Amino acid sequence: MGFIGDQVESIRSMQVRQVLTQIISLGMIVTSALIIWKGLMVATGSESPVVVVLSGSMEPGFKRGDILFLHMSQDPIRTGEIVVFNIDGREIPIVHRVIKVHERQESGEVDILTKGDNNFGDDRLLYAQGQLWLQKHHIMGRAVGYLPYVGWVTIVMTEKPIIKYLLIGALGLLVITSKE
Protein backbone atom coordinates (compact mmCIF):
# COMPACT_ATOMS: atom_id res chain seq x y z
CA MET A 1 0.00 0.00 0.00
CA GLY A 2 2.94 2.29 0.56
CA PHE A 3 4.26 4.35 3.42
CA ILE A 4 1.48 6.97 3.49
CA GLY A 5 -1.24 4.34 3.19
CA ASP A 6 0.28 2.37 6.08
CA GLN A 7 0.39 5.52 8.22
CA VAL A 8 -3.24 6.38 7.47
CA GLU A 9 -4.28 2.81 8.31
CA SER A 10 -2.28 3.05 11.55
CA ILE A 11 -4.19 6.21 12.54
CA ARG A 12 -7.55 4.56 11.75
CA SER A 13 -6.75 1.58 13.95
CA MET A 14 -5.94 3.79 16.96
CA GLN A 15 -8.40 4.36 19.72
CA VAL A 16 -9.58 7.87 20.55
CA ARG A 17 -7.58 7.84 23.76
CA GLN A 18 -4.37 6.99 21.88
CA VAL A 19 -4.94 9.78 19.37
CA LEU A 20 -5.56 12.31 22.14
CA THR A 21 -2.42 11.16 23.96
CA GLN A 22 -0.36 11.63 20.79
CA ILE A 23 -1.83 15.08 20.14
CA ILE A 24 -1.02 16.11 23.72
CA SER A 25 2.53 14.78 23.26
CA LEU A 26 2.92 16.88 20.11
CA GLY A 27 1.60 19.92 21.99
CA MET A 28 4.11 19.32 24.79
CA ILE A 29 6.98 19.16 22.29
CA VAL A 30 5.96 22.48 20.74
CA THR A 31 5.47 24.06 24.18
CA SER A 32 8.88 22.82 25.34
CA ALA A 33 10.54 24.36 22.29
CA LEU A 34 8.86 27.71 23.00
CA ILE A 35 9.90 27.58 26.68
CA ILE A 36 13.52 26.88 25.69
CA TRP A 37 13.44 29.80 23.20
CA LYS A 38 12.04 32.20 25.81
CA GLY A 39 14.62 30.98 28.33
CA LEU A 40 17.40 31.72 25.85
CA MET A 41 15.94 35.19 25.31
CA VAL A 42 16.11 35.90 29.04
CA ALA A 43 19.59 34.38 29.47
CA THR A 44 21.13 36.27 26.53
CA GLY A 45 19.22 39.53 26.87
CA SER A 46 18.51 39.38 23.13
CA GLU A 47 15.11 39.29 21.44
CA SER A 48 16.54 36.70 19.05
CA PRO A 49 19.37 34.68 20.65
CA VAL A 50 20.09 32.73 17.45
CA VAL A 51 20.13 34.07 13.86
CA VAL A 52 21.10 32.68 10.46
CA VAL A 53 23.47 34.57 8.15
CA LEU A 54 21.39 35.07 4.99
CA SER A 55 23.90 36.72 2.64
CA GLY A 56 27.58 36.73 1.77
CA SER A 57 28.16 40.27 3.04
CA MET A 58 30.24 39.06 6.02
CA GLU A 59 32.50 36.65 4.11
CA PRO A 60 35.10 35.37 4.72
CA GLY A 61 34.33 35.56 8.46
CA PHE A 62 30.76 34.28 8.28
CA LYS A 63 29.29 32.54 5.29
CA ARG A 64 25.69 32.26 4.14
CA GLY A 65 24.03 29.57 6.24
CA ASP A 66 26.13 30.01 9.39
CA ILE A 67 24.18 30.25 12.66
CA LEU A 68 25.22 33.05 15.04
CA PHE A 69 24.65 33.03 18.78
CA LEU A 70 23.85 36.48 20.16
CA HIS A 71 24.18 38.15 23.53
CA MET A 72 23.14 41.66 24.47
CA SER A 73 24.97 43.02 27.49
CA GLN A 74 24.96 46.50 28.96
CA ASP A 75 28.60 47.04 27.93
CA PRO A 76 29.08 49.81 25.39
CA ILE A 77 29.23 48.76 21.76
CA ARG A 78 32.75 49.02 20.39
CA THR A 79 34.24 49.40 16.93
CA GLY A 80 35.06 46.01 15.43
CA GLU A 81 32.25 44.08 17.11
CA ILE A 82 29.86 42.09 14.96
CA VAL A 83 26.26 43.05 15.69
CA VAL A 84 22.84 42.01 14.46
CA PHE A 85 20.44 44.89 13.95
CA ASN A 86 16.95 45.66 12.74
CA ILE A 87 16.14 48.56 10.48
CA ASP A 88 12.82 50.36 10.79
CA GLY A 89 10.47 49.07 8.10
CA ARG A 90 12.38 45.82 7.46
CA GLU A 91 11.61 42.44 8.96
CA ILE A 92 14.91 40.62 8.35
CA PRO A 93 17.81 41.43 10.71
CA ILE A 94 21.25 42.25 9.29
CA VAL A 95 24.62 40.91 10.51
CA HIS A 96 27.46 43.44 10.06
CA ARG A 97 30.55 44.83 11.78
CA VAL A 98 30.60 48.12 13.70
CA ILE A 99 33.04 50.50 11.96
CA LYS A 100 32.31 53.72 13.88
CA VAL A 101 30.85 54.60 17.26
CA HIS A 102 30.04 58.20 18.08
CA GLU A 103 28.92 59.10 21.60
CA ARG A 104 27.15 62.41 22.10
CA GLN A 105 28.52 63.96 25.26
CA GLU A 106 25.47 66.10 26.02
CA SER A 107 22.86 63.33 25.82
CA GLY A 108 24.94 60.18 26.28
CA GLU A 109 23.30 58.65 23.20
CA VAL A 110 25.45 56.45 20.99
CA ASP A 111 25.42 56.54 17.19
CA ILE A 112 26.66 53.41 15.43
CA LEU A 113 27.77 52.91 11.82
CA THR A 114 28.08 49.40 10.38
CA LYS A 115 29.49 47.71 7.28
CA GLY A 116 29.57 44.19 5.88
CA ASP A 117 33.13 42.83 5.68
CA ASN A 118 32.56 41.89 2.03
CA ASN A 119 30.84 45.17 1.07
CA PHE A 120 32.56 48.18 -0.48
CA GLY A 121 30.83 50.93 1.49
CA ASP A 122 29.14 51.45 4.83
CA ASP A 123 25.50 50.56 5.49
CA ARG A 124 23.94 54.01 5.24
CA LEU A 125 22.18 52.95 2.02
CA LEU A 126 20.58 50.06 3.93
CA TYR A 127 19.28 52.22 6.77
CA ALA A 128 15.84 53.82 6.66
CA GLN A 129 15.52 56.88 4.44
CA GLY A 130 17.19 59.86 6.08
CA GLN A 131 18.84 57.71 8.75
CA LEU A 132 22.62 58.05 8.92
CA TRP A 133 23.35 56.11 12.14
CA LEU A 134 21.96 53.22 14.15
CA GLN A 135 20.98 53.75 17.77
CA LYS A 136 21.23 51.20 20.58
CA HIS A 137 17.54 50.22 20.22
CA HIS A 138 18.24 48.96 16.68
CA ILE A 139 20.82 46.44 17.94
CA MET A 140 19.44 42.95 18.66
CA GLY A 141 22.70 41.53 19.98
CA ARG A 142 26.41 40.89 19.52
CA ALA A 143 27.75 37.76 17.91
CA VAL A 144 29.46 35.62 20.55
CA GLY A 145 29.74 32.33 18.65
CA TYR A 146 28.70 30.51 15.51
CA LEU A 147 28.01 27.11 13.93
CA PRO A 148 29.05 26.90 10.28
CA TYR A 149 26.53 25.81 7.61
CA VAL A 150 23.83 24.57 10.05
CA GLY A 151 21.51 27.43 9.07
CA TRP A 152 21.14 26.11 5.53
CA VAL A 153 18.16 24.10 6.77
CA THR A 154 16.39 27.38 7.56
CA ILE A 155 17.40 28.98 4.27
CA VAL A 156 16.15 26.02 2.21
CA MET A 157 12.84 25.89 4.09
CA THR A 158 12.36 29.65 3.61
CA GLU A 159 13.22 29.65 -0.08
CA LYS A 160 11.28 26.44 -0.84
CA PRO A 161 8.21 26.43 1.46
CA ILE A 162 6.93 23.10 0.11
CA ILE A 163 9.88 21.38 1.82
CA LYS A 164 8.93 23.03 5.12
CA TYR A 165 5.31 21.86 4.87
CA LEU A 166 6.32 18.33 3.89
CA LEU A 167 8.76 18.13 6.81
CA ILE A 168 6.24 19.46 9.34
CA GLY A 169 3.57 17.10 8.00
CA ALA A 170 5.90 14.10 8.15
CA LEU A 171 7.01 14.90 11.71
CA GLY A 172 3.42 15.44 12.84
CA LEU A 173 2.38 12.15 11.27
CA LEU A 174 5.33 10.39 12.92
CA VAL A 175 4.39 11.74 16.37
CA ILE A 176 0.71 10.89 15.99
CA THR A 177 1.30 7.36 14.68
CA SER A 178 4.02 6.31 17.14
CA LYS A 179 2.67 3.62 19.45
CA GLU A 180 4.52 4.53 22.63
C-alpha positions in Angstrom: 0.0 0.0 0.0 2.9 2.3 0.6 4.3 4.3 3.4 1.5 7.0 3.5 -1.2 4.3 3.2 0.3 2.4 6.1 0.4 5.5 8.2 -3.2 6.4 7.5 -4.3 2.8 8.3 -2.3 3.1 11.6 -4.2 6.2 12.5 -7.6 4.6 11.8 -6.7 1.6 14.0 -5.9 3.8 17.0 -8.4 4.4 19.7 -9.6 7.9 20.5 -7.6 7.8 23.8 -4.4 7.0 21.9 -4.9 9.8 19.4 -5.6 12.3 22.1 -2.4 11.2 24.0 -0.4 11.6 20.8 -1.8 15.1 20.1 -1.0 16.1 23.7 2.5 14.8 23.3 2.9 16.9 20.1 1.6 19.9 22.0 4.1 19.3 24.8 7.0 19.2 22.3 6.0 22.5 20.7 5.5 24.1 24.2 8.9 22.8 25.3 10.5 24.4 22.3 8.9 27.7 23.0 9.9 27.6 26.7 13.5 26.9 25.7 13.4 29.8 23.2 12.0 32.2 25.8 14.6 31.0 28.3 17.4 31.7 25.8 15.9 35.2 25.3 16.1 35.9 29.0 19.6 34.4 29.5 21.1 36.3 26.5 19.2 39.5 26.9 18.5 39.4 23.1 15.1 39.3 21.4 16.5 36.7 19.1 19.4 34.7 20.6 20.1 32.7 17.4 20.1 34.1 13.9 21.1 32.7 10.5 23.5 34.6 8.1 21.4 35.1 5.0 23.9 36.7 2.6 27.6 36.7 1.8 28.2 40.3 3.0 30.2 39.1 6.0 32.5 36.7 4.1 35.1 35.4 4.7 34.3 35.6 8.5 30.8 34.3 8.3 29.3 32.5 5.3 25.7 32.3 4.1 24.0 29.6 6.2 26.1 30.0 9.4 24.2 30.3 12.7 25.2 33.1 15.0 24.6 33.0 18.8 23.9 36.5 20.2 24.2 38.1 23.5 23.1 41.7 24.5 25.0 43.0 27.5 25.0 46.5 29.0 28.6 47.0 27.9 29.1 49.8 25.4 29.2 48.8 21.8 32.8 49.0 20.4 34.2 49.4 16.9 35.1 46.0 15.4 32.3 44.1 17.1 29.9 42.1 15.0 26.3 43.0 15.7 22.8 42.0 14.5 20.4 44.9 14.0 16.9 45.7 12.7 16.1 48.6 10.5 12.8 50.4 10.8 10.5 49.1 8.1 12.4 45.8 7.5 11.6 42.4 9.0 14.9 40.6 8.4 17.8 41.4 10.7 21.2 42.3 9.3 24.6 40.9 10.5 27.5 43.4 10.1 30.5 44.8 11.8 30.6 48.1 13.7 33.0 50.5 12.0 32.3 53.7 13.9 30.9 54.6 17.3 30.0 58.2 18.1 28.9 59.1 21.6 27.1 62.4 22.1 28.5 64.0 25.3 25.5 66.1 26.0 22.9 63.3 25.8 24.9 60.2 26.3 23.3 58.6 23.2 25.5 56.5 21.0 25.4 56.5 17.2 26.7 53.4 15.4 27.8 52.9 11.8 28.1 49.4 10.4 29.5 47.7 7.3 29.6 44.2 5.9 33.1 42.8 5.7 32.6 41.9 2.0 30.8 45.2 1.1 32.6 48.2 -0.5 30.8 50.9 1.5 29.1 51.5 4.8 25.5 50.6 5.5 23.9 54.0 5.2 22.2 53.0 2.0 20.6 50.1 3.9 19.3 52.2 6.8 15.8 53.8 6.7 15.5 56.9 4.4 17.2 59.9 6.1 18.8 57.7 8.7 22.6 58.0 8.9 23.4 56.1 12.1 22.0 53.2 14.2 21.0 53.8 17.8 21.2 51.2 20.6 17.5 50.2 20.2 18.2 49.0 16.7 20.8 46.4 17.9 19.4 43.0 18.7 22.7 41.5 20.0 26.4 40.9 19.5 27.8 37.8 17.9 29.5 35.6 20.6 29.7 32.3 18.6 28.7 30.5 15.5 28.0 27.1 13.9 29.0 26.9 10.3 26.5 25.8 7.6 23.8 24.6 10.1 21.5 27.4 9.1 21.1 26.1 5.5 18.2 24.1 6.8 16.4 27.4 7.6 17.4 29.0 4.3 16.2 26.0 2.2 12.8 25.9 4.1 12.4 29.6 3.6 13.2 29.6 -0.1 11.3 26.4 -0.8 8.2 26.4 1.5 6.9 23.1 0.1 9.9 21.4 1.8 8.9 23.0 5.1 5.3 21.9 4.9 6.3 18.3 3.9 8.8 18.1 6.8 6.2 19.5 9.3 3.6 17.1 8.0 5.9 14.1 8.2 7.0 14.9 11.7 3.4 15.4 12.8 2.4 12.1 11.3 5.3 10.4 12.9 4.4 11.7 16.4 0.7 10.9 16.0 1.3 7.4 14.7 4.0 6.3 17.1 2.7 3.6 19.5 4.5 4.5 22.6 
